Amino acid sequence: MNYWLVKSEPESFSIDDLKKAPKKTTFWNGVRNYQARNMLRDEMKVGDEVLYYHSNAEPPCIVGLAKVVKEGYPDPTAVDPKSEYFDEKATKDNPRWFMVDLQFVRKFDKPLTLDDLRPIKALAKMELLRKGSRLSVQPVTKAEFEAVLKLVGD
């Protein structure tokens, strides 16, 4: 099993939106970074656990858990000229962008801010805490994932 962190702006799609989605599941589309795309396409597998992070929030924070329920497949918004995620170089025969499906697992009682995470030794090398780290999909080690769960009382 792999562990991940995905970022979403809460006004676009919050953890509460995921919880309210049909079957508490949604597709994770609109990623337009090649490194993140490769993780979605090649590495995220059914059953992988995911930390759900609210970016551009006050304060930004990890707010809960999700899991991967469908592995990477072409993102149809890339070939839809009406979509804000349209990419004129993408085609159905040669997709450039991929997505996965995520399912809500739980919302944390207390969100974990960056200030909560930084002092934790086990998180010292966590991608989220690296200066300049902006990827919307990030790998998380098992030790980092377990340290986050410990902070929320699991």
Contacts in CASP RR format, 6 or more apart in sequence:
PFRMAT RR
TARGET T0000
AUTHOR 0000-0000-0000
METHOD contacts of the structure
MODEL  1
MNYWLVKSEPESFSIDDLKKAPKKTTFWNGVRNYQARNMLRDEMKVGDEV
LYYHSNAEPPCIVGLAKVVKEGYPDPTAVDPKSEYFDEKATKDNPRWFMV
DLQFVRKFDKPLTLDDLRPIKALAKMELLRKGSRLSVQPVTKAEFEAVLK
LVGD
1 45 0 8 1.000
1 47 0 8 1.000
1 48 0 8 1.000
1 49 0 8 1.000
2 43 0 8 1.000
2 44 0 8 1.000
2 45 0 8 1.000
2 48 0 8 1.000
2 139 0 8 1.000
3 48 0 8 1.000
3 49 0 8 1.000
3 50 0 8 1.000
3 51 0 8 1.000
3 139 0 8 1.000
3 140 0 8 1.000
3 141 0 8 1.000
3 142 0 8 1.000
3 144 0 8 1.000
3 145 0 8 1.000
4 39 0 8 1.000
4 44 0 8 1.000
4 48 0 8 1.000
4 49 0 8 1.000
4 50 0 8 1.000
4 51 0 8 1.000
4 68 0 8 1.000
4 137 0 8 1.000
4 138 0 8 1.000
4 139 0 8 1.000
4 140 0 8 1.000
5 50 0 8 1.000
5 51 0 8 1.000
5 52 0 8 1.000
5 53 0 8 1.000
5 62 0 8 1.000
5 127 0 8 1.000
5 128 0 8 1.000
5 137 0 8 1.000
5 138 0 8 1.000
5 139 0 8 1.000
5 140 0 8 1.000
6 28 0 8 1.000
6 50 0 8 1.000
6 51 0 8 1.000
6 52 0 8 1.000
6 53 0 8 1.000
6 66 0 8 1.000
6 102 0 8 1.000
6 136 0 8 1.000
6 137 0 8 1.000
6 138 0 8 1.000
7 53 0 8 1.000
7 54 0 8 1.000
7 55 0 8 1.000
7 135 0 8 1.000
7 136 0 8 1.000
7 137 0 8 1.000
7 138 0 8 1.000
8 14 0 8 1.000
8 52 0 8 1.000
8 53 0 8 1.000
8 54 0 8 1.000
8 55 0 8 1.000
8 136 0 8 1.000
9 54 0 8 1.000
9 55 0 8 1.000
9 56 0 8 1.000
9 57 0 8 1.000
10 54 0 8 1.000
10 56 0 8 1.000
10 57 0 8 1.000
11 56 0 8 1.000
13 26 0 8 1.000
14 54 0 8 1.000
14 63 0 8 1.000
15 52 0 8 1.000
15 54 0 8 1.000
15 63 0 8 1.000
15 64 0 8 1.000
15 66 0 8 1.000
15 104 0 8 1.000
15 107 0 8 1.000
16 107 0 8 1.000
17 26 0 8 1.000
18 24 0 8 1.000
18 25 0 8 1.000
18 26 0 8 1.000
18 52 0 8 1.000
18 66 0 8 1.000
18 102 0 8 1.000
18 103 0 8 1.000
18 104 0 8 1.000
19 104 0 8 1.000
19 107 0 8 1.000
21 104 0 8 1.000
23 103 0 8 1.000
24 103 0 8 1.000
24 104 0 8 1.000
25 69 0 8 1.000
25 101 0 8 1.000
25 102 0 8 1.000
25 103 0 8 1.000
25 104 0 8 1.000
26 101 0 8 1.000
26 102 0 8 1.000
27 70 0 8 1.000
27 75 0 8 1.000
27 99 0 8 1.000
27 100 0 8 1.000
27 101 0 8 1.000
27 102 0 8 1.000
28 40 0 8 1.000
28 99 0 8 1.000
28 100 0 8 1.000
28 101 0 8 1.000
28 102 0 8 1.000
28 137 0 8 1.000
29 75 0 8 1.000
29 76 0 8 1.000
29 77 0 8 1.000
29 85 0 8 1.000
29 99 0 8 1.000
30 75 0 8 1.000
30 77 0 8 1.000
30 78 0 8 1.000
30 85 0 8 1.000
30 97 0 8 1.000
30 99 0 8 1.000
31 37 0 8 1.000
31 40 0 8 1.000
31 75 0 8 1.000
31 97 0 8 1.000
31 98 0 8 1.000
31 99 0 8 1.000
31 136 0 8 1.000
31 137 0 8 1.000
32 85 0 8 1.000
32 87 0 8 1.000
32 97 0 8 1.000
33 135 0 8 1.000
33 136 0 8 1.000
35 135 0 8 1.000
36 135 0 8 1.000
36 136 0 8 1.000
36 137 0 8 1.000
37 96 0 8 1.000
37 97 0 8 1.000
37 98 0 8 1.000
39 137 0 8 1.000
39 139 0 8 1.000
40 72 0 8 1.000
40 98 0 8 1.000
40 99 0 8 1.000
40 100 0 8 1.000
40 137 0 8 1.000
41 72 0 8 1.000
41 98 0 8 1.000
43 139 0 8 1.000
44 68 0 8 1.000
44 71 0 8 1.000
44 72 0 8 1.000
44 100 0 8 1.000
44 137 0 8 1.000
45 68 0 8 1.000
45 71 0 8 1.000
46 68 0 8 1.000
46 69 0 8 1.000
46 70 0 8 1.000
46 71 0 8 1.000
47 67 0 8 1.000
47 68 0 8 1.000
47 69 0 8 1.000
48 67 0 8 1.000
48 68 0 8 1.000
49 65 0 8 1.000
49 66 0 8 1.000
49 67 0 8 1.000
49 105 0 8 1.000
49 145 0 8 1.000
50 65 0 8 1.000
50 66 0 8 1.000
50 67 0 8 1.000
50 68 0 8 1.000
50 102 0 8 1.000
51 62 0 8 1.000
51 64 0 8 1.000
51 65 0 8 1.000
51 140 0 8 1.000
51 145 0 8 1.000
51 148 0 8 1.000
52 62 0 8 1.000
52 63 0 8 1.000
52 64 0 8 1.000
52 65 0 8 1.000
52 66 0 8 1.000
53 60 0 8 1.000
53 61 0 8 1.000
53 62 0 8 1.000
53 63 0 8 1.000
53 128 0 8 1.000
54 60 0 8 1.000
54 61 0 8 1.000
54 62 0 8 1.000
54 63 0 8 1.000
54 111 0 8 1.000
55 136 0 8 1.000
59 113 0 8 1.000
59 114 0 8 1.000
59 115 0 8 1.000
60 113 0 8 1.000
60 114 0 8 1.000
61 111 0 8 1.000
61 112 0 8 1.000
61 113 0 8 1.000
61 114 0 8 1.000
61 116 0 8 1.000
62 108 0 8 1.000
62 111 0 8 1.000
62 112 0 8 1.000
62 117 0 8 1.000
62 148 0 8 1.000
63 107 0 8 1.000
63 108 0 8 1.000
63 111 0 8 1.000
63 112 0 8 1.000
64 105 0 8 1.000
64 106 0 8 1.000
64 107 0 8 1.000
64 108 0 8 1.000
64 111 0 8 1.000
65 105 0 8 1.000
65 106 0 8 1.000
65 108 0 8 1.000
66 102 0 8 1.000
66 103 0 8 1.000
66 104 0 8 1.000
66 105 0 8 1.000
67 102 0 8 1.000
67 103 0 8 1.000
67 105 0 8 1.000
68 100 0 8 1.000
68 101 0 8 1.000
68 102 0 8 1.000
69 101 0 8 1.000
69 102 0 8 1.000
69 103 0 8 1.000
70 100 0 8 1.000
70 101 0 8 1.000
71 100 0 8 1.000
72 98 0 8 1.000
72 99 0 8 1.000
72 100 0 8 1.000
73 98 0 8 1.000
73 99 0 8 1.000
73 100 0 8 1.000
74 92 0 8 1.000
74 95 0 8 1.000
74 97 0 8 1.000
74 98 0 8 1.000
74 99 0 8 1.000
75 85 0 8 1.000
75 95 0 8 1.000
75 97 0 8 1.000
75 98 0 8 1.000
75 99 0 8 1.000
77 83 0 8 1.000
77 84 0 8 1.000
77 85 0 8 1.000
77 86 0 8 1.000
77 97 0 8 1.000
78 85 0 8 1.000
78 86 0 8 1.000
78 87 0 8 1.000
78 90 0 8 1.000
78 95 0 8 1.000
78 96 0 8 1.000
78 97 0 8 1.000
79 86 0 8 1.000
79 87 0 8 1.000
79 90 0 8 1.000
79 91 0 8 1.000
79 92 0 8 1.000
79 95 0 8 1.000
80 86 0 8 1.000
85 97 0 8 1.000
87 96 0 8 1.000
87 97 0 8 1.000
89 96 0 8 1.000
90 96 0 8 1.000
90 97 0 8 1.000
108 152 0 8 1.000
109 152 0 8 1.000
110 152 0 8 1.000
112 148 0 8 1.000
112 151 0 8 1.000
112 152 0 8 1.000
114 128 0 8 1.000
114 129 0 8 1.000
116 151 0 8 1.000
117 123 0 8 1.000
117 126 0 8 1.000
117 128 0 8 1.000
117 129 0 8 1.000
117 148 0 8 1.000
117 151 0 8 1.000
118 129 0 8 1.000
120 147 0 8 1.000
120 151 0 8 1.000
122 143 0 8 1.000
122 144 0 8 1.000
122 146 0 8 1.000
122 147 0 8 1.000
123 129 0 8 1.000
123 144 0 8 1.000
123 147 0 8 1.000
123 148 0 8 1.000
125 144 0 8 1.000
126 140 0 8 1.000
126 141 0 8 1.000
126 144 0 8 1.000
127 133 0 8 1.000
127 135 0 8 1.000
127 138 0 8 1.000
127 139 0 8 1.000
127 140 0 8 1.000
128 138 0 8 1.000
140 148 0 8 1.000
END
